[in-house]
Amino acid sequence: MLGWEFPPFFAGGLGIVCYEMTKIFAKRSDIDELIYLMPYGPKDHESHINLKGANQLLDEYKKKLTKEQQKVLEKVNIKFIPTLISSPYMSPSEYQESYKETKKNINFNKLHWQDIDLLNDVDDKKNTNFHDQKTARNILYGGNIFEEVFRFAKRVAYVTRNMNFDIIHAHDWMTMPAAIAAKKMSKKPLVVHIHNTIYDRYLGTGGFDEKELEIQGMNEADTVIAISNMVKNTLVEKYQIPEQKIEVIHNAATQLDEKRYDHMNTFEGKKIILFAGRLTMQKGGDYFVRAAERVVKYCPDTVFVVAGTGDQLGRMMDLASELNILKYFYFHGFYTLQERDVFFGMADLFVMPSISEPFGIVPLEAMAKRTPTIISFQSGISEILQNTFKVNFWDVDMLAEKMVCLLKYKEMHSQISDSGYHECKSKTWDEPVDKMINVYKKLTGDNNG
């Protein structure tokens, strides 16, 4: 399996999804072993100076795992591939900044090349002058995000050349060249798992080089898994992928501590409406702020908590200031898993007004804490959730009306809270994993178990 993040190192929902599905894979008697190839670069490591070999990295990685995560790894074999791409959500400009910073911070003369056993972009390391800093930089990382994606593919091809496996399962665009390389080396079937496209990440206004890699990966794939019918429709209409090649397998709920939390002193006596996740254009932050302006007219004792960071954070703050409602907002910035538990556990309401959300696992995290939710129709999760309020992302008046109703009417709030919680508990990862394994069996000809 090729992924770009895995707890405890992850930036968004993809890492959590991969972890949850591998937990179920690890319990299956019909899966002998799952090899998970993931990147590991300077930002994941305590030192920005020296890179270490894969075995040392794995030892460090294991020290940071919970007992539950360690149990999963008894059957999931993590293998690290050196790369500078720290997140599947990284943009080309963000990569360029990281590349420049790394060039300044790494002392190339002190690198222990014999320990970097996954760095295989050169055929003969013995004949390479690794103390030439220009050569070192060129070998270590690509000058732009696309070069780096292809270097990752080379390393994956090298690492997998002697592996014994039955199928390749790749997640999202950054792994596509690597997945194709592994398929060509091994002649094994390829499953490509699409969690989002450029029409979600850029709302169709950019990312066309990324689209080319998405197209190549899906064309080479034997089966394409889409995480919602919304994504499937995009793949058919915008990418011309044959409908019969696509299997829709929805995501499921994550396992969270169900504990509720009292309001922090800052929020004492207030109702809390939570907006959480990456703050990008696709998340509909503008609409959340504009709805808040309407809500405070009816519920002035409300605080709007924005947890997360991204390129729209400044825009949301500026808009709240322009609308003269900044005093009703608390912008927290990046949040940890522990902070996630607290925020979702004390919120009175969670809102996800996404413009384009391929799935959207965050509402399930709220429902697990008995927090009522409002989501947009323009989300994949709206296809499977019943016990939630749904609005069109652009309908700010309707969004505000639903917020006010849930804050003012205790019986309605209690009903949505309880029914949402029980619906969330029913959406386990067993069913999606069953469907994935059925895909594997069809491709490998193992239809009898």
ABEGO torsion letter per residue (X at the ends): XBBABBOABBABAAAAAAAAAAAAAAABAABABBBBBBBBBAAABABAABBBBAAAAAAAAAAABBAAAAAAAAABBBBBBBBABABAABBAAAAAAAAAAAAAABBAAABBAAABAABAABABAAABBAABAAAAAAAABBABAAAAAAAAAAAAAAAAAABBBABBBBBEAAAAAAAAAAAAAAGBBBBBBBABBAAAAAGGABGAAAAAAAAAAAAABABBBBABAAAAAAAAAAAGBBAAABBBBBBBBBBBBABBBBBBAAABGBBBBBBBEBBBAAAGAAAAAAAAAAAAAABAABBBBBBEBEAAAAAAAAAAAAAGAAAABBBAEBBBAAAAAAAAAABABBBBABABBABGAAAAAAAAAGBBBBBBAABAAAAABABBBBBBAABAAAAAAAAAAAAABAAAAAAAAAAAAAAAAABBAAAAAAAAAAAAAAAAGBAAX
